[in-house]
Structure formats: structure tokens, C-alpha cells
Amino acid sequence: MKKFLLIVLLACSLMAKGQDSILSDSTQTKGQTVFLPLIYADRKLTYLTFFQGVGNLPPLITEARFSGSYFLKKSAVNWALELNLNLTLRIHDKYSFPIYAPSYNPVVTYYRELKEWDNSFFSRVLFDHAYWEVSAGHHSNGQHDPFYVQDSLGNDTDEINIEDGSFSVEYLEAGISTFKNRKRNNIDYISNLKFGFRIYPTKWYLPEIEDLYGSYRTFATYNIYRIPIGQSKTSFFARSRLKLHSGWIFGDMNGNSPADVSKRLITEFTYYYYPEWLAEISFFAQYYHGQDYYNINFMRTMDVFRLGIATNPLNFKDFKKYLKD
């Protein structure tokens, strides 16, 4: 009963943050493409999972991320600056429901529309419109105890202190996102393809993780907002979003081969459904395989299927300016 009440309380806080989803007005005007709403929908969402799912995570009550964003935008709507204060918690299914260390991941991102893209060769190869982005991020667990478990004499062992060992990295990321309004079966939908490259400068590492974490990553993400299956925008799949994400980790990873797929490949498949009676909240099903992103647990390769709820924490109806086709 205590576990159930805890999840209900977290879910209520999630709903309190929720606003109208991208589905509510993502394509209001024919021949026009949303810029800012797509940025908001494409960034990290607030979510919580139901327990640990099926896989190799330890027993959890939930994993919850609170994604609070602040935007500065120009009236011309061709650029935006975002501060996202990401906080992730894993509440363990143990006595008193401990949270060993939250995951702090604030990120500053600058977005810029690429107007030159619209009539270029790339618009014919990929999608019609594009923007680029650059980010600077910090990721830590706020702890200061030794990275490795120490023996009775105070000497480091080979065991990582996953409960309260210190973990901290900084990173820089650059990416490009292409998108297009489409229509099929009387359903307006947005498709989005994004590529990114991230670097963790080794000079900003904790010395203990320099040869363990992997200093470079590439990513590719494909999103469909409103899946065009059915005959109307109120059909089941038309109230859905599909996200396909993959990545590869380069650099030293505890001696793993540069071609070690089991350790370096990141894959994520997530399906979101926005029920009509709860428009600002989505239910999701997700499969994730790859390096554990939760703080000092990065040595674990996650392989998990889980269910949860998520929300967009901004009201997209407030933004009335569009890019012309």
C-alpha cells in the first residue's frame, strides 16, 4: 500500500506540472510549420516509471525525472535559449524507500533556425526545415565520498561506491534537427530526424572515470508526432508519439573493444499515448539498452522494458508564430 501511495503522489505532482501537449495544436494552419513547439516537444520530458520494469535494474518504486525549463526567445522566432534543470531520482524498493543520490543534469541550449535549409539540396534529401543547436551540460550526483569503496585501512578497492561515491562530468554537444509537416489519411503529423555529437572533455572529468566513461558520443533520433494510422485525428494512433533513438560511445571504456556493440551501442524505443480525457499526460512503453545514464552506475549496461507516464511541461497554445513553408 505504501508503494502504491508513493507512486500516486508522484503522479499527481507530475499532472500538476503538465500542460497541453504538442498534439493539441502542433499543426493548426495548413502550409505552416511549428518551430518553438517542436523544440519544446523534442527536449527531455518530465516522467515517472512504474517500478523498475522488466530487466536488470535493481528493485525500484519508480524512476522519476523532473524537467523544469526556462526559455528566452526572440520575437522573430528564429532562435531560442533554454535552461533545463533536469533532476532524476531512483527510489529504491527498500525499507524507508531510499534515494542514494539524485542525478543533477542542468543543460543550457541555444537553438537557431536554418532558413537556408528550406530550398537547399539537403531539404530534398532529408526534411523541409531544420535548426541547429549547441549545448553545455553538467551531470553529477552531488556526492563527495571516494569514488571507490575503501577497505578498513582507508585504501581504495576495485569496487565502485555506487551509493554515495563522487561522480561529476561536464559536456558540450552540437546537433541538427530536421522536420516536416505531413498529412496522411486526413491526419496532420510531424516527423523529425535529429543528429547530435557530444564530447566530455577529459580535463573536466573526475580522474577516476577518465578511462571508464567514454569521452565521445554520437546520436540519431527519429520522432513521429501523431502516428498516421486510422482515418481521423481522434483515432487511437493519431493521439500517439513514437520515438526511436540510437547512439554510439567512443573512447576508453574500461578496456572494451572499440567495436564492442554490447557496451557501446545505445538503443531506445518509446511509444507515447495521449488519452483524450487526459490531454496533457501521456502513458508510455519503453525499451532501453545501453550504458546506465544514472550517475555513477555507468559501468552497468541497462537492458530494460518499462511502463510509465510523461508530460510536456509547457503550454504550446501560447505560441502563435510559425515558419512559412
NUMI-586474 format. One record per residue (C-alpha): x, y, z; residue in three letters; residue number from 1. Coordinates in nm, 2 decimals, always signed. Layout:
<pts>
+--------+--------+--------+---------+-----+
:     xx :     yy :     zz : residuo : num :
+--------+--------+--------+---------+-----+
:      X :      Y :      Z :     ALA : NUM :
...
+--------+--------+--------+---------+-----+
</pts>
This chain:
<pts>
+--------+--------+--------+---------+-----+
:     xx :     yy :     zz : residuo : num :
+--------+--------+--------+---------+-----+
:  +0.00 :  +0.00 :  +0.00 :     MET :   1 :
:  +0.28 :  +0.24 :  +0.08 :     LYS :   2 :
:  +0.44 :  +0.18 :  -0.26 :     LYS :   3 :
:  +0.11 :  +0.25 :  -0.43 :     PHE :   4 :
:  +0.05 :  +0.57 :  -0.24 :     LEU :   5 :
:  +0.41 :  +0.69 :  -0.32 :     LEU :   6 :
:  +0.36 :  +0.64 :  -0.69 :     ILE :   7 :
:  +0.02 :  +0.81 :  -0.68 :     VAL :   8 :
:  +0.17 :  +1.12 :  -0.50 :     LEU :   9 :
:  +0.44 :  +1.14 :  -0.76 :     LEU :  10 :
:  +0.19 :  +1.10 :  -1.04 :     ALA :  11 :
:  -0.02 :  +1.38 :  -0.90 :     CYS :  12 :
:  +0.28 :  +1.61 :  -0.89 :     SER :  13 :
:  +0.35 :  +1.52 :  -1.25 :     LEU :  14 :
:  +0.00 :  +1.61 :  -1.35 :     MET :  15 :
:  +0.02 :  +1.94 :  -1.17 :     ALA :  16 :
:  +0.32 :  +2.03 :  -1.39 :     LYS :  17 :
:  +0.16 :  +1.92 :  -1.71 :     GLY :  18 :
:  +0.03 :  +2.15 :  -1.98 :     GLN :  19 :
:  -0.12 :  +2.09 :  -2.32 :     ASP :  20 :
:  +0.08 :  +1.85 :  -2.53 :     SER :  21 :
:  +0.22 :  +1.91 :  -2.87 :     ILE :  22 :
:  -0.07 :  +1.71 :  -3.01 :     LEU :  23 :
:  -0.32 :  +1.98 :  -2.91 :     SER :  24 :
:  -0.21 :  +2.24 :  -3.17 :     ASP :  25 :
:  +0.10 :  +2.11 :  -3.35 :     SER :  26 :
:  -0.04 :  +2.18 :  -3.70 :     THR :  27 :
:  -0.31 :  +2.44 :  -3.68 :     GLN :  28 :
:  -0.25 :  +2.61 :  -4.01 :     THR :  29 :
:  -0.21 :  +2.44 :  -4.34 :     LYS :  30 :
:  +0.13 :  +2.52 :  -4.50 :     GLY :  31 :
:  +0.30 :  +2.63 :  -4.18 :     GLN :  32 :
:  +0.55 :  +2.46 :  -3.96 :     THR :  33 :
:  +0.59 :  +2.49 :  -3.59 :     VAL :  34 :
:  +0.94 :  +2.59 :  -3.47 :     PHE :  35 :
:  +0.93 :  +2.66 :  -3.09 :     LEU :  36 :
:  +0.67 :  +2.39 :  -3.01 :     PRO :  37 :
:  +0.88 :  +2.13 :  -3.18 :     LEU :  38 :
:  +1.18 :  +2.23 :  -2.98 :     ILE :  39 :
:  +0.98 :  +2.20 :  -2.66 :     TYR :  40 :
:  +0.85 :  +1.86 :  -2.76 :     ALA :  41 :
:  +1.19 :  +1.73 :  -2.86 :     ASP :  42 :
:  +1.37 :  +1.80 :  -2.54 :     ARG :  43 :
:  +1.37 :  +1.59 :  -2.23 :     LYS :  44 :
:  +1.03 :  +1.53 :  -2.07 :     LEU :  45 :
:  +0.92 :  +1.50 :  -1.71 :     THR :  46 :
:  +0.83 :  +1.14 :  -1.64 :     TYR :  47 :
:  +0.80 :  +0.86 :  -1.39 :     LEU :  48 :
:  +0.81 :  +0.48 :  -1.43 :     THR :  49 :
:  +0.61 :  +0.21 :  -1.27 :     PHE :  50 :
:  +0.87 :  +0.03 :  -1.06 :     PHE :  51 :
:  +1.19 :  -0.09 :  -1.23 :     GLN :  52 :
:  +1.03 :  -0.26 :  -1.53 :     GLY :  53 :
:  +1.15 :  -0.59 :  -1.67 :     VAL :  54 :
:  +1.52 :  -0.61 :  -1.70 :     GLY :  55 :
:  +1.84 :  -0.58 :  -1.50 :     ASN :  56 :
:  +1.77 :  -0.27 :  -1.28 :     LEU :  57 :
:  +1.76 :  -0.32 :  -0.90 :     PRO :  58 :
:  +1.41 :  -0.32 :  -0.74 :     PRO :  59 :
:  +1.27 :  +0.03 :  -0.76 :     LEU :  60 :
:  +0.95 :  +0.21 :  -0.66 :     ILE :  61 :
:  +1.00 :  +0.44 :  -0.95 :     THR :  62 :
:  +1.25 :  +0.64 :  -1.16 :     GLU :  63 :
:  +1.12 :  +1.00 :  -1.19 :     ALA :  64 :
:  +1.27 :  +1.29 :  -1.38 :     ARG :  65 :
:  +1.16 :  +1.65 :  -1.32 :     PHE :  66 :
:  +1.24 :  +1.86 :  -1.63 :     SER :  67 :
:  +1.20 :  +2.23 :  -1.55 :     GLY :  68 :
:  +1.27 :  +2.45 :  -1.85 :     SER :  69 :
:  +1.31 :  +2.83 :  -1.89 :     TYR :  70 :
:  +1.32 :  +2.98 :  -2.23 :     PHE :  71 :
:  +1.44 :  +3.31 :  -2.37 :     LEU :  72 :
:  +1.32 :  +3.37 :  -2.73 :     LYS :  73 :
:  +1.33 :  +3.64 :  -2.99 :     LYS :  74 :
:  +1.01 :  +3.78 :  -3.13 :     SER :  75 :
:  +1.11 :  +3.68 :  -3.48 :     ALA :  76 :
:  +1.10 :  +3.32 :  -3.36 :     VAL :  77 :
:  +1.42 :  +3.22 :  -3.53 :     ASN :  78 :
:  +1.62 :  +3.14 :  -3.22 :     TRP :  79 :
:  +1.57 :  +3.04 :  -2.86 :     ALA :  80 :
:  +1.78 :  +2.99 :  -2.55 :     LEU :  81 :
:  +1.68 :  +2.72 :  -2.30 :     GLU :  82 :
:  +1.79 :  +2.64 :  -1.94 :     LEU :  83 :
:  +1.67 :  +2.29 :  -1.85 :     ASN :  84 :
:  +1.71 :  +2.19 :  -1.48 :     LEU :  85 :
:  +1.69 :  +1.81 :  -1.51 :     ASN :  86 :
:  +1.66 :  +1.62 :  -1.18 :     LEU :  87 :
:  +1.63 :  +1.24 :  -1.19 :     THR :  88 :
:  +1.55 :  +1.02 :  -0.89 :     LEU :  89 :
:  +1.56 :  +0.65 :  -0.84 :     ARG :  90 :
:  +1.35 :  +0.55 :  -0.54 :     ILE :  91 :
:  +1.46 :  +0.20 :  -0.43 :     HIS :  92 :
:  +1.22 :  -0.06 :  -0.31 :     ASP :  93 :
:  +1.38 :  -0.10 :  +0.03 :     LYS :  94 :
:  +1.29 :  +0.00 :  +0.38 :     TYR :  95 :
:  +1.22 :  +0.38 :  +0.40 :     SER :  96 :
:  +1.24 :  +0.39 :  +0.02 :     PHE :  97 :
:  +1.60 :  +0.54 :  -0.01 :     PRO :  98 :
:  +1.73 :  +0.77 :  -0.28 :     ILE :  99 :
:  +2.10 :  +0.70 :  -0.27 :     TYR : 100 :
:  +2.19 :  +1.01 :  -0.48 :     ALA : 101 :
:  +1.98 :  +1.22 :  -0.72 :     PRO : 102 :
:  +2.11 :  +1.28 :  -1.07 :     SER : 103 :
:  +2.16 :  +1.65 :  -1.14 :     TYR : 104 :
:  +2.18 :  +1.74 :  -1.51 :     ASN : 105 :
:  +2.13 :  +2.11 :  -1.58 :     PRO : 106 :
:  +2.17 :  +2.20 :  -1.95 :     VAL : 107 :
:  +2.19 :  +2.53 :  -2.14 :     VAL : 108 :
:  +2.10 :  +2.51 :  -2.51 :     THR : 109 :
:  +2.09 :  +2.76 :  -2.79 :     TYR : 110 :
:  +1.87 :  +2.69 :  -3.09 :     TYR : 111 :
:  +1.88 :  +2.86 :  -3.43 :     ARG : 112 :
:  +1.66 :  +2.82 :  -3.73 :     GLU : 113 :
:  +1.83 :  +2.73 :  -4.06 :     LEU : 114 :
:  +1.64 :  +2.93 :  -4.31 :     LYS : 115 :
:  +1.89 :  +2.85 :  -4.58 :     GLU : 116 :
:  +1.80 :  +2.48 :  -4.55 :     TRP : 117 :
:  +1.44 :  +2.53 :  -4.69 :     ASP : 118 :
:  +1.54 :  +2.55 :  -5.06 :     ASN : 119 :
:  +1.88 :  +2.36 :  -5.04 :     SER : 120 :
:  +1.99 :  +2.02 :  -5.16 :     PHE : 121 :
:  +1.95 :  +1.89 :  -4.80 :     PHE : 122 :
:  +1.58 :  +1.98 :  -4.79 :     SER : 123 :
:  +1.53 :  +1.74 :  -5.08 :     ARG : 124 :
:  +1.74 :  +1.46 :  -4.93 :     VAL : 125 :
:  +1.60 :  +1.49 :  -4.57 :     LEU : 126 :
:  +1.32 :  +1.70 :  -4.44 :     PHE : 127 :
:  +1.20 :  +2.05 :  -4.54 :     ASP : 128 :
:  +1.30 :  +2.26 :  -4.24 :     HIS : 129 :
:  +1.59 :  +2.25 :  -3.99 :     ALA : 130 :
:  +1.75 :  +2.41 :  -3.69 :     TYR : 131 :
:  +2.09 :  +2.36 :  -3.52 :     TRP : 132 :
:  +2.16 :  +2.36 :  -3.15 :     GLU : 133 :
:  +2.46 :  +2.38 :  -2.92 :     VAL : 134 :
:  +2.45 :  +2.28 :  -2.55 :     SER : 135 :
:  +2.67 :  +2.28 :  -2.24 :     ALA : 136 :
:  +2.57 :  +2.05 :  -1.96 :     GLY : 137 :
:  +2.67 :  +1.93 :  -1.62 :     HIS : 138 :
:  +2.60 :  +1.59 :  -1.48 :     HIS : 139 :
:  +2.67 :  +1.49 :  -1.12 :     SER : 140 :
:  +2.53 :  +1.32 :  -0.81 :     ASN : 141 :
:  +2.62 :  +1.59 :  -0.56 :     GLY : 142 :
:  +2.83 :  +1.35 :  -0.35 :     GLN : 143 :
:  +3.18 :  +1.39 :  -0.22 :     HIS : 144 :
:  +3.27 :  +1.05 :  -0.08 :     ASP : 145 :
:  +3.55 :  +0.84 :  -0.25 :     PRO : 146 :
:  +3.48 :  +0.70 :  -0.59 :     PHE : 147 :
:  +3.59 :  +0.36 :  -0.49 :     TYR : 148 :
:  +3.49 :  +0.16 :  -0.18 :     VAL : 149 :
:  +3.77 :  +0.18 :  +0.07 :     GLN : 150 :
:  +3.89 :  -0.11 :  +0.29 :     ASP : 151 :
:  +3.94 :  -0.10 :  +0.67 :     SER : 152 :
:  +4.28 :  +0.08 :  +0.62 :     LEU : 153 :
:  +4.13 :  +0.35 :  +0.40 :     GLY : 154 :
:  +4.28 :  +0.22 :  +0.08 :     ASN : 155 :
:  +4.08 :  +0.21 :  -0.24 :     ASP : 156 :
:  +3.94 :  -0.12 :  -0.36 :     THR : 157 :
:  +3.84 :  -0.20 :  -0.72 :     ASP : 158 :
:  +3.47 :  -0.17 :  -0.63 :     GLU : 159 :
:  +3.29 :  +0.15 :  -0.73 :     ILE : 160 :
:  +3.09 :  +0.32 :  -0.45 :     ASN : 161 :
:  +2.76 :  +0.33 :  -0.63 :     ILE : 162 :
:  +2.56 :  +0.46 :  -0.32 :     GLU : 163 :
:  +2.75 :  +0.78 :  -0.23 :     ASP : 164 :
:  +3.07 :  +0.79 :  -0.43 :     GLY : 165 :
:  +3.15 :  +1.12 :  -0.61 :     SER : 166 :
:  +3.05 :  +1.15 :  -0.98 :     PHE : 167 :
:  +3.08 :  +1.46 :  -1.20 :     SER : 168 :
:  +3.12 :  +1.53 :  -1.57 :     VAL : 169 :
:  +3.07 :  +1.83 :  -1.80 :     GLU : 170 :
:  +3.00 :  +1.80 :  -2.17 :     TYR : 171 :
:  +2.95 :  +2.00 :  -2.49 :     LEU : 172 :
:  +2.70 :  +1.90 :  -2.76 :     GLU : 173 :
:  +2.61 :  +2.01 :  -3.11 :     ALA : 174 :
:  +2.33 :  +1.88 :  -3.32 :     GLY : 175 :
:  +2.10 :  +1.95 :  -3.61 :     ILE : 176 :
:  +1.73 :  +1.86 :  -3.63 :     SER : 177 :
:  +1.52 :  +1.84 :  -3.95 :     THR : 178 :
:  +1.14 :  +1.83 :  -3.95 :     PHE : 179 :
:  +0.84 :  +1.84 :  -4.17 :     LYS : 180 :
:  +0.46 :  +1.87 :  -4.15 :     ASN : 181 :
:  +0.29 :  +1.59 :  -4.33 :     ARG : 182 :
:  -0.06 :  +1.47 :  -4.39 :     LYS : 183 :
:  -0.19 :  +1.11 :  -4.45 :     ARG : 184 :
:  -0.54 :  +0.97 :  -4.40 :     ASN : 185 :
:  -0.67 :  +1.31 :  -4.30 :     ASN : 186 :
:  -0.42 :  +1.32 :  -4.02 :     ILE : 187 :
:  -0.17 :  +1.61 :  -3.98 :     ASP : 188 :
:  +0.15 :  +1.49 :  -3.82 :     TYR : 189 :
:  +0.51 :  +1.60 :  -3.77 :     ILE : 190 :
:  +0.82 :  +1.38 :  -3.85 :     SER : 191 :
:  +1.15 :  +1.48 :  -3.70 :     ASN : 192 :
:  +1.51 :  +1.35 :  -3.76 :     LEU : 193 :
:  +1.79 :  +1.47 :  -3.53 :     LYS : 194 :
:  +2.17 :  +1.40 :  -3.53 :     PHE : 195 :
:  +2.40 :  +1.50 :  -3.24 :     GLY : 196 :
:  +2.76 :  +1.48 :  -3.13 :     PHE : 197 :
:  +2.87 :  +1.51 :  -2.76 :     ARG : 198 :
:  +3.21 :  +1.54 :  -2.61 :     ILE : 199 :
:  +3.31 :  +1.51 :  -2.25 :     TYR : 200 :
:  +3.64 :  +1.69 :  -2.21 :     PRO : 201 :
:  +3.88 :  +1.48 :  -2.01 :     THR : 202 :
:  +4.02 :  +1.78 :  -1.83 :     LYS : 203 :
:  +3.67 :  +1.83 :  -1.68 :     TRP : 204 :
:  +3.65 :  +1.46 :  -1.56 :     TYR : 205 :
:  +3.70 :  +1.32 :  -1.22 :     LEU : 206 :
:  +4.04 :  +1.15 :  -1.26 :     PRO : 207 :
:  +3.89 :  +0.81 :  -1.16 :     GLU : 208 :
:  +3.65 :  +0.79 :  -1.46 :     ILE : 209 :
:  +3.88 :  +0.92 :  -1.73 :     GLU : 210 :
:  +3.94 :  +0.57 :  -1.88 :     ASP : 211 :
:  +3.60 :  +0.43 :  -1.79 :     LEU : 212 :
:  +3.32 :  +0.66 :  -1.91 :     TYR : 213 :
:  +3.37 :  +0.71 :  -2.29 :     GLY : 214 :
:  +3.45 :  +1.06 :  -2.39 :     SER : 215 :
:  +3.26 :  +1.09 :  -2.72 :     TYR : 216 :
:  +2.91 :  +1.00 :  -2.83 :     ARG : 217 :
:  +2.70 :  +1.03 :  -3.15 :     THR : 218 :
:  +2.32 :  +1.02 :  -3.15 :     PHE : 219 :
:  +2.04 :  +0.98 :  -3.40 :     ALA : 220 :
:  +1.67 :  +1.03 :  -3.31 :     THR : 221 :
:  +1.36 :  +0.99 :  -3.52 :     TYR : 222 :
:  +1.02 :  +1.12 :  -3.39 :     ASN : 223 :
:  +0.67 :  +1.10 :  -3.52 :     ILE : 224 :
:  +0.41 :  +1.32 :  -3.35 :     TYR : 225 :
:  +0.07 :  +1.17 :  -3.43 :     ARG : 226 :
:  +0.11 :  +0.84 :  -3.60 :     ILE : 227 :
:  -0.09 :  +0.84 :  -3.92 :     PRO : 228 :
:  -0.28 :  +0.52 :  -3.88 :     ILE : 229 :
:  -0.66 :  +0.54 :  -3.89 :     GLY : 230 :
:  -0.90 :  +0.78 :  -4.07 :     GLN : 231 :
:  -0.91 :  +1.08 :  -3.83 :     SER : 232 :
:  -0.70 :  +1.28 :  -3.59 :     LYS : 233 :
:  -0.91 :  +1.15 :  -3.30 :     THR : 234 :
:  -0.82 :  +0.78 :  -3.37 :     SER : 235 :
:  -0.60 :  +0.59 :  -3.12 :     PHE : 236 :
:  -0.27 :  +0.61 :  -3.31 :     PHE : 237 :
:  -0.33 :  +0.98 :  -3.41 :     ALA : 238 :
:  -0.30 :  +1.06 :  -3.04 :     ARG : 239 :
:  +0.04 :  +0.89 :  -3.02 :     SER : 240 :
:  +0.40 :  +0.97 :  -3.05 :     ARG : 241 :
:  +0.68 :  +0.73 :  -3.15 :     LEU : 242 :
:  +1.05 :  +0.79 :  -3.06 :     LYS : 243 :
:  +1.34 :  +0.59 :  -3.20 :     LEU : 244 :
:  +1.68 :  +0.68 :  -3.06 :     HIS : 245 :
:  +2.02 :  +0.53 :  -3.11 :     SER : 246 :
:  +2.38 :  +0.62 :  -3.01 :     GLY : 247 :
:  +2.74 :  +0.50 :  -3.00 :     TRP : 248 :
:  +3.00 :  +0.56 :  -2.74 :     ILE : 249 :
:  +3.36 :  +0.63 :  -2.84 :     PHE : 250 :
:  +3.67 :  +0.65 :  -2.63 :     GLY : 251 :
:  +3.82 :  +0.44 :  -2.35 :     ASP : 252 :
:  +3.56 :  +0.23 :  -2.16 :     MET : 253 :
:  +3.75 :  +0.01 :  -1.92 :     ASN : 254 :
:  +3.94 :  -0.17 :  -2.19 :     GLY : 255 :
:  +3.64 :  -0.26 :  -2.40 :     ASN : 256 :
:  +3.70 :  -0.30 :  -2.77 :     SER : 257 :
:  +3.62 :  +0.00 :  -2.99 :     PRO : 258 :
:  +3.37 :  -0.23 :  -3.18 :     ALA : 259 :
:  +3.21 :  -0.38 :  -2.86 :     ASP : 260 :
:  +2.84 :  -0.35 :  -2.95 :     VAL : 261 :
:  +2.72 :  -0.48 :  -2.61 :     SER : 262 :
:  +2.89 :  -0.19 :  -2.43 :     LYS : 263 :
:  +2.89 :  +0.10 :  -2.68 :     ARG : 264 :
:  +2.56 :  +0.08 :  -2.85 :     LEU : 265 :
:  +2.26 :  +0.28 :  -2.71 :     ILE : 266 :
:  +1.91 :  +0.20 :  -2.84 :     THR : 267 :
:  +1.58 :  +0.33 :  -2.72 :     GLU : 268 :
:  +1.23 :  +0.27 :  -2.85 :     PHE : 269 :
:  +0.95 :  +0.46 :  -2.68 :     THR : 270 :
:  +0.58 :  +0.48 :  -2.76 :     TYR : 271 :
:  +0.36 :  +0.75 :  -2.60 :     TYR : 272 :
:  -0.01 :  +0.76 :  -2.60 :     TYR : 273 :
:  -0.21 :  +1.08 :  -2.51 :     TYR : 274 :
:  -0.56 :  +0.99 :  -2.40 :     PRO : 275 :
:  -0.83 :  +1.23 :  -2.49 :     GLU : 276 :
:  -0.95 :  +1.26 :  -2.13 :     TRP : 277 :
:  -0.60 :  +1.35 :  -2.00 :     LEU : 278 :
:  -0.46 :  +1.56 :  -2.28 :     ALA : 279 :
:  -0.15 :  +1.69 :  -2.10 :     GLU : 280 :
:  -0.03 :  +1.35 :  -1.98 :     ILE : 281 :
:  +0.09 :  +1.06 :  -2.19 :     SER : 282 :
:  +0.14 :  +0.69 :  -2.10 :     PHE : 283 :
:  +0.45 :  +0.54 :  -2.24 :     PHE : 284 :
:  +0.61 :  +0.20 :  -2.30 :     ALA : 285 :
:  +0.99 :  +0.20 :  -2.35 :     GLN : 286 :
:  +1.27 :  -0.04 :  -2.42 :     TYR : 287 :
:  +1.62 :  +0.08 :  -2.34 :     TYR : 288 :
:  +1.95 :  -0.09 :  -2.40 :     HIS : 289 :
:  +2.28 :  +0.09 :  -2.33 :     GLY : 290 :
:  +2.51 :  +0.25 :  -2.07 :     GLN : 291 :
:  +2.32 :  +0.33 :  -1.75 :     ASP : 292 :
:  +2.28 :  +0.71 :  -1.75 :     TYR : 293 :
:  +2.21 :  +0.74 :  -1.38 :     TYR : 294 :
:  +2.52 :  +0.89 :  -1.22 :     ASN : 295 :
:  +2.80 :  +0.65 :  -1.10 :     ILE : 296 :
:  +2.61 :  +0.35 :  -1.23 :     ASN : 297 :
:  +2.76 :  +0.40 :  -1.58 :     PHE : 298 :
:  +2.95 :  +0.07 :  -1.56 :     MET : 299 :
:  +2.62 :  -0.12 :  -1.59 :     ARG : 300 :
:  +2.47 :  -0.19 :  -1.93 :     THR : 301 :
:  +2.09 :  -0.14 :  -1.89 :     MET : 302 :
:  +1.86 :  -0.37 :  -2.07 :     ASP : 303 :
:  +1.50 :  -0.29 :  -1.96 :     VAL : 304 :
:  +1.14 :  -0.27 :  -2.07 :     PHE : 305 :
:  +0.92 :  -0.04 :  -1.86 :     ARG : 306 :
:  +0.60 :  +0.15 :  -1.84 :     LEU : 307 :
:  +0.53 :  +0.50 :  -1.71 :     GLY : 308 :
:  +0.37 :  +0.84 :  -1.76 :     ILE : 309 :
:  +0.52 :  +1.15 :  -1.90 :     ALA : 310 :
:  +0.42 :  +1.51 :  -1.97 :     THR : 311 :
:  +0.53 :  +1.82 :  -2.16 :     ASN : 312 :
:  +0.58 :  +2.10 :  -1.90 :     PRO : 313 :
:  +0.49 :  +2.39 :  -2.13 :     LEU : 314 :
:  +0.17 :  +2.52 :  -2.29 :     ASN : 315 :
:  +0.21 :  +2.51 :  -2.66 :     PHE : 316 :
:  -0.11 :  +2.71 :  -2.73 :     LYS : 317 :
:  +0.08 :  +3.02 :  -2.61 :     ASP : 318 :
:  +0.29 :  +3.03 :  -2.92 :     PHE : 319 :
:  +0.12 :  +3.16 :  -3.23 :     LYS : 320 :
:  +0.41 :  +3.24 :  -3.46 :     LYS : 321 :
:  +0.51 :  +2.99 :  -3.73 :     TYR : 322 :
:  +0.77 :  +2.95 :  -4.00 :     LEU : 323 :
:  +0.65 :  +2.97 :  -4.36 :     LYS : 324 :
:  +0.69 :  +2.68 :  -4.60 :     ASP : 325 :
+--------+--------+--------+---------+-----+
</pts>
